[in-house]
């Protein structure tokens, strides 16, 4: 029998960091405003940290819980699979890179679209979470996902997500 991980996995670390930062921001509007994705300020003030920091901030507990549950179930699956396939360290690094760049890539178009809009702001890990969800679907295309607790084929889930989430 092969043991993949004996410590805290990268998915749990991501969830812990995201939860702590989000709870801090629930209680501090100034921290929330410093970390939120704000393309107008990024362009004018060179605040490039916002490209990453917004991934760790959520609007409320429900937003945080939904994203972290999705990351936990599908991210843990990927972490286990990739740790077995690539080794514990490389598997964790693949997950971390997927999550981080998924979140950054998801806001690239929004940055270009809203860089001159002084009112546009966003936050949350939805882009990073979507990267994990679609990577899990790609890695294991025959698995079924729960859509409002109803198991559906991946293709149905992808169509639903593309139409209704954005």
FENCORJO-V155432 format. One line per field, one symbol per residue. ss: DSSP state (h for helix, s for strand, l for the rest). phi: phi as a letter, one per 20 degrees, with the letter a starting at -180 (. if undefined). psi: psi as a letter, one per 40 degrees, with the letter a starting at -180 (. if undefined). A space follows every 10 residues. Layout:
ss = ???
phi = ???
psi = ???
//
This chain:
ss = lllllllllh hhhhhhhhhh hhhhhhhlhh hhhhhlslhh hhhhhllllh hhhhhhllll hhhhhhhhhh hhhhhhhhhh hhhhhhlhhh hhhhhhhhhh hhhhhhhhhh hhhhllllll lslllhhhhh hhhhhhhhhl lllsssslls ssshhhhhhh hhhhll
phi = .deebddfff fffgffffff fffgfgebff fgffdffbgg fffedlefgf fdfffddcfb ffgfffffff fffeffgfff fffffdofff fffffffgff ffffffdgff fffdfddfde bbbodgffff fffffffffc fefddedlmd fcfgfffffg ffeefe
psi = hhhdheahid dddddddddd ddddddehdd ddddeihgdd ddddefgedd dddddehidi dddddddddd dddddddddd dddddeiddd dddddddddd ddddddeddd dddedeheeh iiiieddddd dddddddddg eeiiihhfeh hiiddddddd ddddd.
//
